[in-house]
Structures are given as structure tokens and as C-alpha cells.
Amino acid sequence: MNILKERLMEAIETKNATNNTMEDDITTYVWKGPKEMLNGQKFQDKIKLIDAADEQLIAFYDHCKSMLYSKDVLNPGRYVLIEKIQEDREKCNAELYIRYLEGIYKPEDNRSKKLRRFYLDDLNKYLSTHADQIPPERYKDVYISDIMDDVPMEFSRLTVDLVRNAAKSDLGTINRKPITLNFLVKLGVWFDQDEIKDLNEIDENTGKRRDRIDVVKERLGLKPTVRLKSNDRGLSYRELRSMVKLKNAKFENMTTEQLYVYREKVSYRLEDSCLAQAKMWEEKMAEIEKVAKSRGWSFEEE
């Protein structure tokens, strides 16, 4: 997480340095309040930062910090949420590893299968025998590939602690909240050849082929007004369906497809979205700091 933040701050500093060469105009900085409904219409209050009182600048600054670092469970800051997304991605991977051992994920006829409870027994026996080398406090630091043979590359960086929890069905619940319908719709949908055939429906009234997007929305129970678009960088129909149907489930109760799609695609798109939002709040903090500096004080003194 620190690496991500450092890279983001470097990018912002580079941008600020470029802007400073053109003498930043602090009179252009604006603070936008929350969107509200007024007489049936959306309304958003705005104020130029140079017109805000010092107390308002402090309140705005604190709000920015909250949007970045808040540990509130319902409304976490962007950096906190990114950590949770990364954690959930690793948990999906750990559950997939157990299903790989059970022969559910990437089954192969010539590979032996092992139920998770039997694998857990074997793993615990190994750890007990080598307790002097790998005490419990090191479980979060040692990779499963360091102590087990034939671990596929995709699972090689899973820690012993995560694998044990997966084998115990003790990974907890995935954070479904950021995977909103709006987020999924913005990703768009793309169809492979099998899906094109499956979604090929004829309108009984006109005798013409129905628009596949309309068919998708109908099958997924989405409102006709939902603005789902075709996008070659989007999810496939099956992937979109798996995410739309995802609930606040325990990792062991998620389908294998849901685990895979979250690990491979959705988690990274969520992370990118959060980073973009974090950049926005970091830049707004920088603007507020410049306005405060023009008045002869800084937030470091607060």
C-alpha cells in the first residue's frame, strides 16, 4: 500500500511541478459540496477556496483526509479500501488453491485430489514437525511454495497463514459493497462466440433478432434504462452474470467463476478506480495547502 501511495504522490508532485512553472492561479480552485436534490433537481453547492474562511479550509482538508484514510467500516477511505481489495484478491486466490487441490479448479485426470480437511491435517503435521523453523508467528511471512512441492505459479506467493485459513474455511466474507451495479455496468460487456449464439433471440412480434444488450439486461434482471454498453475491454456475459449475482458471501461459498473473475479482473479494476479517486483527493489537499500558504499558515502547524 505504501508503494502505491508513494507512486501516486510522485505523479502528483510531478504534475504540480509542471503547473508551478506556469504560476498556479489559486483563484481557480473550487470546493464542491455533496450533490443534493432541490425542487426535484440535482444541486451541488460550490465555493472558491480563496473565498472560504480558515475554518472552512480546515474542514475541507479534514474531509479529504477522511476520504483517504478513514477506517470506518461502512465508508472506508480510498487507501484503506485498496488494502481491503488486495486482501480479498489474495483470499480468492487461497480458496482457488484449495479447490485446485480438490480437483474442482483446473481439474486434471492424472493429478491426485485431496479434500481440504485432509490437506489441512497434512499441513498442520508438517508445521508441527518444523515448529522450530516455522513458528506460528511466521505463518504470515512464509510462502506455501517454500514448504510444499508442485505449487502452481499462480499460488506460489500465498502465505501459509492464508492457505491454512482457506483449508479451514475461515477466510471470512468478501467485501461486496464496492462492486456496485454502476461499477459493473461501466466496465461494459463483450461476447465470445458461444455467448453470441446463446444470446441470439428472435423477437416474436417483429421476427427480427433482438439486440444482445437488451437480452443480457433481461436475463440479468436489470432495468431497461441501465446503460450497459458493448466494450471489448469489458467482462464477458458469463463474468458479468457471476458478479451481478455475487452477494455478501463467505469465500468458501462463492462459485469458482466468481473467485476467478474477482481475482483476475474485477479487483484490479476496483483498485484502479480507487487510485483515481485517491489522486483527486490528494490534489484537492494540495490546492487547500496552497491557499493556506498564501495566507501565511500551513496545516503542519495545526
ABEGO torsion letter per residue (X at the ends): XAAAAAAAAAAAAAAAAAAAAAGBBAAABBBBBBBBBBGGBBBBBBBBAAABBAAAAAAAAAAAAAAAABABAABBBAAAAAAAAAAAAAAAAAAAAAAAAAGABGBBAABBBBBAAAAAAAAAAAAAAAAAABBAAAAAABBAAAABBGBBAAAAABBAAAAAAAAAGAAEBBBAAABBAAAAAAAEBBBBAAAAAAABBBBAAAGBBBBAAAAAAAAAGBBAABBBBBBAABBBAAAAAAAAABBBBBAAABBAAAAAAAAAAAAAAAAAAAAAAAAAAAAAAAAAAAAAAAAGBBAAAX
